Structure formats: C-alpha cells, structure tokens
Amino acid sequence: MVPLDTNLGGTTMAHDLIIRNGLIVDGTGREGYKADIAIDGDQISAIGDLSGEIATREIDAAGLAVTPGFIDLHTHLDAQVGWDPLMTSSSWHGVTTVLMGNCGVTFAPVADGDKEFLAEMMESVEDIPRQSILEGLAWDWETYPEYLDSVERLAPALNIVGMVGHCAVRYNVMGERSLGDEPATPEELRRMSDIVAESVAGGAVGFSTSRILLHTVPDGRYVPGTLAPKEEYLAIADGMNAGGGGIFQAVNDFATKAGHEFDLLRSMAEACGDVLFSGGVGNGTNRSAGNIGEFLTDTRANAGRITTAAMTRPSGSLCGLAQISPVKGKKWRAIMELPTTEDRVAALRDARIRAELVEEGKEKGMWYDPDHIYPLGTGFSPDYSENNGVSIAELARAKGVHPVELVIDRLIESNGLELFNTWFFNRNTEDLADFLAMDHVYPGLADTGAHIGQICDADATTHYLSYWYRARGTVTLPQAIRKLTSLPASVLGLKKRGTLEVGAYADINVFDPKTVQSGQPTYVQDFPNDTGRLLIKSRGYAATIVNGHIVTEQGNHTGARPGRVIREFARA
C-alpha cells in the first residue's frame, strides 16, 4: 500500500487535493490511463498532468487505480444510519452512495401509534432488532420526505438515495386489511397514489415492494403488498409520475408464480419507465441466465428500462459460534447461551459435552444440508468456494466422521472464530458467471444493514473485484468499474456522479486492484442494547473520497461525514 502524503503549499492557488500518478479508470468502460486528478470543494476541478500544480493535500496513487466511488443498489441501512452514520460495512468497501428503502420495508409514512408495527415488520423481514430501531431512531417524522430530512440531520458519511416502501404506504392507508389479499378501494388507491407522489416530489427516487412469500410479519402473515393486484401497482406508477417520475424496485415471487411476476415487471416498465428488481440464477443445474437476459433485452426494447441487481456469490447464512449454531437442539442451544466465544470453545473441548453435541447432531442433523455448507477458513480473506469448493459433508466423508464432528474440530482449531457459509441462493455458480456478465445485471444486492446476525454480504463490491475480475477474469477492470459506478448511477438518475470528469462530484476510490480483498466476517456487539451483528472489513483501499472529503484512509475511518441525502434526479 502507498501512504497518503501531505503537502502544505502555502499558496492561495493550491488545490484542496491532488491524486497523483494513478491509473484513471473513469467509469465509462474505456481503458485506463495515467493522469492526476485535482479536487476543489466537492468537485473534480482538473484531470491531466498536474505536475506543475500544488495542493493542500496530496495522495500518491502510483501503482493504484483511481475510480469513481461505487454505488450499491440494494441496502437496508434505513435504521442503522440512525446510530452508525459512518455506515459500516459499506464504507470499508469503496461504496460512496447507497440506495435504501428496498423490498418495500421503510419507516415512513408512519401514523401515530404505528412505529412499533413498522419496527416489528423490519425485524421480521430483515433481522434488524425491533428495540434497536425504536431506540436508535429519532422518529421525528410522519411523511417520507420528513424521514429524509431526519436522515440528512444525521450527517452521514456516504451519500444516500431513498425509496418509499409499499408496506408502510399500504398499512398507512388500509391498516390491518393491508396484510391480506383484499384489494384496495378506489379511494384507498387514490390515497396511496397521493402518498407516493408526495414522497417522490419530496426526494424519494422511487417506490419499492416485496412480493416474495418469505417476507412476513411476526404473526406469519405476508407483509402488506405481497398479494396486491397489478391495478394497485399501476395506480402507484401514476403517483410516481405525478411526483416527477421514479423507479419501481421489487423483490418478486419467482418461486410460485414467475409468469405473473415477469408480467408485472414489464407492465411497470411501461407505466413508469424504470424498473429495478432482485435477480439470481437458482440452485439447480438448469441454465436460467439466458432466459432472464432475453427478458431484460425484450423489455428494454419494447416497454421501458429494466435492470436487475445480483449477488456476487452463493449466500444465505453463516453458522458457527457467533449467533447461528450448526445444529438446532437443546444441547447446542445451551452452548450458544454461554456468555463468550471462549466459554463456548471450552465447552466443545470437554469430552462429555462434545459427545452429547455430536449425538444431538446425529439425531437431528445439521441445521441445513451439510452438502451446501462450506467452511470459510481462517485466513484474512474468506474462502467462498465458488469454484470447486468442498462442502463440510464432503470433508467429513473424506475423514470418515460425521459433519458435526468435523465442524466441532474446526471450531476448536480456530478458537471458535471460523464461520460456515450456507448456500441458500445462487448455487449454480457457472450460471452465475454468465448472469453477472450480462449488460443489464449489476453486481451488488449487498443487503447491508439487514440480516445482521445471519450473513454479511456488504463486501459485494470488493468481492466482485477480487474474485470475478482478478481471480476468474470474467470481466476487465474497466468493465467491472463501469458496472459498479456509471451504470448504477444511470439507474438512479444521479447527476454528476458515477464517472470521473471535470465538474463531477468528487466521489472517488483509490485502491490496488492487484491486492484488494475482503476480510473475514466478524461478530461484534455495537448496535443499541449491546446487540450483536456481523461486519466485514477490507484490504487494498488507500482512500475513499465522498464529495471531496477523505472518508476512509488505509481502511480506517477519518471521522469525516460529508455524505448527502440526494433528492434530485435526472429522469427521462
């Protein structure tokens, strides 16, 4: 890594910051070139040979890439920003702008007495603790624009773009009836449309919904909007258009009614012009990426712009000694109730307790099919095993032991630190390679801020670079940077962000493409009420700059919080 240098020039003509000697990969997809970049205020003021100019501060980027800041199209930092304005773990992975309000779950609009319901729903859907939400947020808003005002007062480190959620809108209008399959009345449709129009006019980039049957409230009912008919969505599209235009974001029920869901996406592309949905390749051996690619191409040609955000690896949940145990049973539960990891490892070393845990594991089985659970190892960077990985079932068979015995041995050897990745999604890794290579599929779907004790994919940007660019070579560096910067910027309609050019906002990364990598997921207890969560750090980023200010330096936060709540967008 190259250190940051300071040069106090002592002249009023000095630039605020010059990044020297870097490989400029500007986000457009064109090949990189050697040049310097000057920053004054919050914007890029010059690009070229600046050897004759000075700056208050300089960064020597020799041997490093200089790129636009990354844009994450799928986060759930809506709550966490309230107590963590540094917005970890996103800010450790080159992200300078995040999209919040995904999957239909937001904290506005909210009526008197409804904040508990919204908090409980967020906990049920996204595993963000209810009490942390209730105590960690100011709750000084009613409408979605007022929520954005509240977030702005927090002075976040990164730029924030927000969407208003179907769940909150529908519940605000229909109350308990919103959780069933009863259609809204014409008057209720008008009110929902008006709320969405007000939200978009006041700064929301669009509207999000959840239709996946996995998303439920605590009593098991589907979240509001899951069963809503197309007519309701078209009324909402009218509201977005009345408010100035916006994107429609969805997580869909492709498992039970794929045809209906694809029809809805196409109809919304026609109605509002911009659709963003969560996509993947499934777990079987069939190659589905091509079919999705044909749908994207046809919809773009004949209906409206449509884009999918995709995970960059197989994912689902992490088990170990942090929060999710390898076996669901009484004996294992007693281990997880011990106060520290050290106590839990000591219990595993006890021969009697170990025998009981193995017996319970043999009786009940692992908490998930061990053929789809992979060890992450103990090096700085986890082994996600996308290519020819070996599951714990295979490792156990090779050693002639039960998978539970293998896991216990590895937990003892790692002092309880090793985690095991459960592949719920995207097991077809070869199809995933084709999927991520498609023109209108953008890497991300990090879910940062959600599922805090289950999984941490906040490093999606770093993983995309270290694995798909460097290890697999499925994309060039300019192609990879374009997919992380200018293309998602165009989806959101960001102005003067996503590329490196004079006059653009200075959202910039300086990193080493030869060494950039993710760290191991680590369990910490830093949420309100000492609640635990997984976070993930990185190596290889010399600096991340937001609106002209260095936010992270050599992987450490500087304390700067120059992020903005972006509320104005370019709309076709």
N, C-alpha and C positions, 0 to 999 in steps of 0.2 A: 504494500500500500504506500502511496505517496502522501506525505504530510501536507497539511494546509500551511501556507506561508502568509505572513503579514507584511505589508509594505506601506508604511505611512509616508506618503509622498510629500506632504506639506504644501500642496498647491490647490487652489480652488478649482483647477481644471481637472482634478483627478476624478476618475470614475469611482463609483461606490465599490465595484467588484469587477475584477477581470479573471476569467478562467482561461489559462494559457496552455497551449501545446496539446490540446486534446483532439481526439478523433470525433468530429461532429457527425452524429447520426441524427438527422434533423426531424425524423418522424414522418417524412413523406414517402419513404421507401427507397429513395435513391441512395447510392453508395456513400459511405462516409468520406470525409475529407478533413485534413488538418487545418485548424484555424483557432483563433482566440475569440472569446465572447466577452463583451462588456455589458455590465448591468448598471443602470442608474434608476434609483427608485424601485418601482415594481416591474420594470420592463427591460427587455433587451435593447440596448442602445447602439450596439455595433457588433459585427461579425467579420473577421478577416485577420490580417496581420496587424496586430496592435502592439508590436514590439516598441514603437516609439511613444506609447501612451502609458500612463501610470494609474494606479488605483489605490484607494484607501486600504483595500484588502485584495489579495490575490490567491488563487488556487492553481498550483502546478498540476495539470492533468496529463502530463506526459505518460504515455502508455495506457491511458484510460479512455473510455468512451464518455462523451458528453451528449446527453439526450434530453428530450422533453420529459417532464415528470409523468409518471404512469397514472392512468385513470382506471379505477376499479368500479365496474358497473354493478356490482352486487355486494352490498354490505348491509349490516343491521346495527350500525353504530348509533342509532337513534337514541338509545338510552345511555350507552357508555360515555358518549361525548359529555354528558352531564357531570361526570366525576373524573373523566380522563380526557381533558382537552388535547393532550398530546396524541390521542387516537392510535394507541398501540393495539395490535402489532402492525397495522398498515404503514405507519410512519417509518418502520425499520426496513421496508421493502420497496422503497422508491416511489410509493404512492403519494401523489400530491393533491389529487381530487377524488372524492368518494361519492358514490350515489347511495343515498339512504332511502328508507321507506319502501323497500322491496317486499314482495309477497303479500301485499295487502294489509300488513300489520303496522299501524302507526299510532301515535299518541294524540292525534288530532284529526278531525274535530273531536272535542270532548265536552260533554254537558256536565253540570253539577251532579256529583254522585257516580259518574261513570269511569273515573280514572282507575278504580280498583278493577273493574272489568277489563279495561284495556291492558292493565299491567298483568293480570292473571292470564289473559289470552296470549300476550307476548311471551310469558314464561312457558306456557303450554306448547306454543308453536316453535319458539326459537331458543328455549332453555336459557333465558335471561331472568335471573331471580326476581320474583314479584316485589319482595321487600326492598331490594336494591333499587328497583325502578321507582317505587313510591317514595323512598327516602332520598334517592340520589338526584332526582329531577326537581326543578323548581315548580312545575305545574302552574305556571303563571300565564297560561294561555287558554283560549277556547277554540279559536279557528286555527287552520293550518298555517296561514301567514303569520299569526301571532306565535306559533311554535317556532317558526324560522327566526322571528325576532329574538326569541329567548335563546336559541342556539347561537345567534350572532353575538349576543352579550357575553357568551362564554369565552370568546376569543380563541377559537380552535386553532390548532397548529396547521391543519390541512384545509383545503377548500372543500366545501360541502354543497352538494346538489340534493334536493329532496323531492320525494313524490308523496302525494296524499294517498292513503290506503282505503281500499274498498271496505275492509272490516269496520273501521271507525266510521266511515261515511254511512254505511248501511245501518249500523247499530244506532247511530245518532238519529236517523230518520225513522227506523222501524222498530227499535227496541228489541225485545225478545223474539219477535216474529222474524227478525233478520237472520236468525240461526237455522231456520227451516227452509223448506222448498216452496213456501208460499210466495207468489210473485208480488212485487210492489204495486200499489195502486197508481193510477196516473198522477195523482197529486204527490205521492212519495217519489215517483220517478223525477218529477219536476224539481222537488226539493234536493234530491241527490245531485241532479244535474247542476243546480244553482250552487251547491256547496263546492263541487268540483270546479266550476267556472271561477268562483271566488278564490279558490286555492291556487289555480293556475295563474290567474291575474295577479295574485299576491306573491308569486315567486316559486310555486311548485313547478317542476319540469314536466310533470305528468301525473298519472294515476296508476296504481298497482293493484293486482288482485291475486288471490290464491284460489285455485280450483282443485288442488291435489288433496286426495282424501286422507292423507296422513296428518293434515293440519286440523286440529280440533281444539275446542275449549276444554277446560278441566273436566267437565261432566261427560265428555265424549262426543258432543255434537260438533258438526262441522262448523268452521269459522264462517262468519257472515260473508256471503257472496259465493261460496263454494258451488251452490246449486242454482245460482241466478241464471235466468234465461238470457238469450242473446239480446232481446229487446232492451233489457236493463243496461247492458254494455253500450248499446248504440245511443241510448239517452245520455250516458256518461260521456261518450265521444262528443255529442253535441255540446255538453258543458265544457269540455276541454277546448273545443273550437271557439266557443263563445268567449272563453278566457284568454284567447290568444294562441291556442294550439299547444299540444303537448304529446308526450309519448305514452303508450299503453304498455305496461310491464305485467307479465303473467308467469306464474308457475302453474303448469297445466296437469290435468288428469289424463296423461297419455296411456296409463296402465289399463284403464277400463273403457275409455271412450275416445280413442285417438282421433277418429274421423271427425267427431263433433268439435274437438279442441282445435284441430287444424283449420276447420271451417271458421271457428270463432276468431282465430288469429288473422286469417285472411280478411274476414269482414271488418275487423278493427283496423287493419292496414288501409282498407278502402275508406273507412269512416274518419280516421284521424291522421292517417298518413305516416305514422311512425309506431312500430311495434318492437318490443324487446322481450324475449322470453328465455327461460332457462332450458338448456338442451343438454343431451348426453347420448351415449351410444348403447346403453343397456348392458346386460350381463351375459347374454348368450353368445353363440358363435356366429349368428347371422350378422351380416354387414349392413347396418341400417344407415350409416353416414350418408351414403349416396342418395337415399330416398329423401333425407332431410335437406340435403343440398339442392335437389331438384325442386322441393317445395319452396325453399328460400329464393331460388332463382326465378321461378314462375311467379311467386307473389310479388317480388320486386318489379318484375316486368309488367304485371297486369293489375296490380292492386295498390301497393304502396311499399314504403321502405320497411323491411323487417330484418332483424338481427337476433342472433342467439348468443348468450353468454354461456361459457362452458368451463367445467372444472378442468384442471390441468393434469389430474391423476386419478386413479381409483381412490375412493374415500368413503367415509361413513362414520367411523367412531374409533377411538383409541381406548384400549383396555390396558390394565396394569395395576399398579398400587396407588395411582393418583385419585381416581374417582370411580371409574367403572371397573369392576373386578372381572377376572377371567371366567368365573363361574358364578351363577346366581343361586345361592344357597345359604343356609343358616350359618354354617362354619365359615364360609368366605365372608359373609356379612360381618361376622364378629371380628375378623381380621381388619376389614375396612373401617371399622368403628374405632380402632386403636388410634391414638392422637397423632402420631407422627409416622413418616415413612420408615424411620429407623426401628420403631416399635414393630411395625408390620414385618419388616425383614427379619427381625429377631424371632418373631413367631414362626416364620417359614423355616428357620433353621432348627427349630425344636422338632425332634424326630416324631414325637407323638402327634403334635399338631399337624405336621406335614402329612403324616399318614391319613389323618382324618380329612384333610383338604383333598388329597388325591382320591380317597374313597368317595367323597361327595362329588368330585369332578367326574369320576367314572359312572356314578349313579345318575347324575343329572346332565352330564355332558357340558361342554364349554357353552358360554353364553351365546355363541354364534358358531356356525360351522367352521371348524378349525382349518378346513381346506381353503377358506377365504380369509384367514387371519395371517398377517405377515409381520415378523419382528422388524423393528426399525434400527436395531443395532445400537451401539453406544458411542460412535464417533461424533464429531461436531455436527456433521450433516447426516440426517436420517436416510436410510436405505428404503425407498418406497417401492422397490421391487417391480417396477412396471415392466421390465423386460427380463423374462426368465427368472422371476423371483421364486423363492422356495417358501411355501407356507409352513406354519408350525406343525400341521398334520404330516407333511412330507418329512420334515426334520425329525419328528417323533418316530415315524416309521423307520427311518434310517438308523435311529439309535435303539429301536426296539422298546420304546417306552410309550406311555400314554401322553397325549398332548399336554395335559395338566402338569405332569411331572416335568416335561420339557420347559414349560413356562415357569414353574417354580424354580428350577435350576437357573434359568436365565435371570430371573428376578434377583436371586441371591447373588449371582455373579456380578450383577450391575448395581448392587446395593439398592435395589428397588427402583432404579431410575428408568430402565428400559420400558418402552411402550410398544404396543402391538396394534397394527393398523388393520381394521376390519373393513373389507371391501364390500360395502353395500351397493356402490354405484360404479359404473364405468369399468367393469371387469374385462371387457373386450378391448384390450389395450392397443391392438393393431388397428381396430376400427377407430379408436380414439385418436390415433396419429392422423388418419385420414380426415377425421372430423375437424380437428384443430387446424388443419392446413387449408380448410375451405375459406373462401373470400369473406363470407359474412358471419363467420363464427369467431368470436373474440375470447381469448383466454381470460379467466377471472373466476367469477362465481365463488369468491373467497368466503362469503358469509361472515366476514369479520364482525365481531361483536355478538354473534349468536352461537348457540350450542357450546357455551363457554367451557363446560367440563367434559364435553364429549369428543370434540375434534377441533383442530386449528388449521385451517387452510388459508390463513391470512397471508401466507408467503407465496400465493399463486403466481405473482409476477416474477419473483425470484426463481421459483421452481421452473417456470416456463423458460427462462433464460438458461438456467444451469442444465436442465435436462433436455428440453426439446431443441434448443439452439446448440448448446455446447456438446452434450453427450450423444444425442441422436442425430443432430444435423438435419432435422426435417425443415428448418427454416434458416434463412440467413439472418445476420444481425439486423440489417435494415428492415427486413420483413417483420421480424419479431418486434422491433421497436415501434413500427407503424401500427401493429395490432394492439400494442399497449398504450398508444398515445393518440395519434391523429384520428384513427378510426373510431374509437370510443368517444373522442371529443365530438366527432361529427354526429354520432347517435344522439348525444345530449344537446347538440346545438351550442357548444361552448364557443365563445368569441375570443379570439386571440390566444387560444390555448391548444396544446397538442402538437405544435411544431416549433422549431427554433428558427425564428426570423426576427429581423429588426422591427420593433413595435409590439411584439408579442409579450404577454406576461412572462416574467422570469420564473417559471416552474421548471426546474432543471435537475437532472441527476448526473452525477459524476461517479462512474463505477468501473471496475475492472471486469470486462466480460470473460476473461480467462479464469477468474477465481470466484466470481460472485456465487454465493450459495446460501441455502437456508440452514439455520441451526435446528437442533432438536426441539420439539415441543416440550415446554417446561411448565409444570404446575406451580402456580403462585396463588397467594391469598391476598389480593389487593383490591377487591371490589368492596362496596359498602357492606358492613356487618361481617367483615373478615371472610367474605365469600371467596371460594377458590375459582380459578379459571386457568386455561391453557394459553400460553403466549409463545411466540416463536421469533427469534432474532435472526440476524444475518451476518455475513461477511462479504466484503468486496465493495461496499458503497463508501466512497470517500466523502461524498456530501450529497444531501438532498436539499434543494432550494425551493421555497414557496414564496411567490410574489416578491422575489428579490432578497429574501432573508434565508440564511442557512438554518435549517430546522434540525437536521442530524449531521453529525460530523464524525467520520470513522465509526459509525454505528451507535453513537451516543447522542442523546438529545441536547441541544444547546439551550433549551428553555424558550426559544423564540416561538411565538404563536401568531403568525401572520396570515393564517387562513381566512377565507371569506366565505360567507353564505352567498352562493351565486344564484341570482334571481332573474336574470335577463338572458334570453337565449335566442339564437338565430333559428327561425322557423321558415321552412319552405312555404 
